[in-house]
Amino acid sequence: MSKAYDRVEWNFVKELLRKMEFCEKLISWIMWCITLVQYRDLINRQPKRLIIPERGLRQGDPLSPYLFILCTEVLTTNIRKAEQPKLITGI
């Protein structure tokens, strides 16, 4: 699951929230929470290079599991749609 959290595209989250008709103010707050993250490399206990990610949900953030569930709902819906015309089949 950790790799899946790292792969969530921020634009996808924003468009998903719009599609689900969240109000724009709430969407902007959520996007502020997930995009306002920075990391620094520690070399010999000294902060060095600044890393600013462009995607992903932070594990441990209370909001992340809820956003991840919304994203997986899209995946589940698309799988179900592909099953109906037999584009994919289960085991």
C-alpha positions in Angstrom: 0.0 0.0 0.0 2.9 2.4 0.6 3.8 2.4 -3.0 0.2 3.1 -4.0 0.1 6.1 -1.6 3.2 7.5 -3.3 1.7 7.2 -6.8 -1.5 9.2 -6.3 -1.5 12.1 -8.6 -2.6 15.4 -7.1 -4.5 16.5 -10.2 -6.4 13.3 -10.1 -7.5 13.9 -6.5 -8.5 17.5 -7.4 -10.6 16.4 -10.4 -12.1 13.5 -8.4 -13.3 15.9 -5.7 -14.8 18.2 -8.3 -16.5 15.3 -10.0 -17.9 14.3 -6.6 -19.2 17.9 -6.3 -17.2 18.9 -3.3 -17.3 22.7 -2.9 -14.3 24.6 -4.3 -13.2 26.0 -1.0 -13.0 22.5 0.6 -11.1 21.3 -2.5 -8.6 24.1 -2.1 -8.1 23.3 1.6 -7.6 19.6 0.9 -5.2 20.4 -2.0 -3.3 22.8 0.3 -3.0 20.0 2.9 -1.6 17.4 0.5 0.6 19.6 -1.6 2.3 21.6 1.2 4.9 19.1 1.9 8.7 19.3 1.8 11.5 17.0 2.9 15.2 17.5 3.5 18.0 15.0 3.2 19.9 14.5 6.4 23.6 14.0 5.9 25.6 13.6 9.2 22.5 14.9 11.0 22.6 18.1 9.0 19.6 19.0 6.7 20.9 19.4 3.1 19.0 19.1 -0.1 15.3 20.2 -0.2 12.9 17.7 -1.8 9.5 19.0 -3.0 7.3 16.1 -4.2 4.8 16.5 -7.0 2.5 13.6 -6.1 1.6 11.2 -3.4 -0.3 11.1 -0.1 1.6 11.2 3.2 1.2 8.1 5.3 0.2 9.1 8.8 -1.7 12.1 7.7 -5.3 11.7 9.0 -6.8 12.8 5.6 -4.8 10.4 3.5 -6.8 7.2 4.1 -10.0 8.9 3.1 -8.6 10.3 -0.1 -7.0 7.0 -0.9 -10.4 5.2 -0.5 -12.0 7.7 -2.9 -9.2 7.0 -5.4 -9.7 3.2 -5.1 -13.4 3.6 -5.7 -12.6 5.0 -9.1 -10.4 2.0 -9.8 -13.1 -0.4 -8.6 -15.7 1.3 -10.8 -13.5 1.2 -13.9 -12.8 -2.5 -13.3 -16.5 -3.2 -13.0 -17.2 -1.3 -16.2 -14.5 -3.3 -18.0 -16.0 -6.6 -16.7 -19.5 -6.0 -18.2 -18.4 -6.1 -21.9 -15.9 -8.9 -21.1 -12.9 -6.6 -21.6 -11.4 -8.2 -18.5 -12.4 -11.3 -16.6 -11.8 -12.6 -13.1 -10.2 -15.8 -12.1 
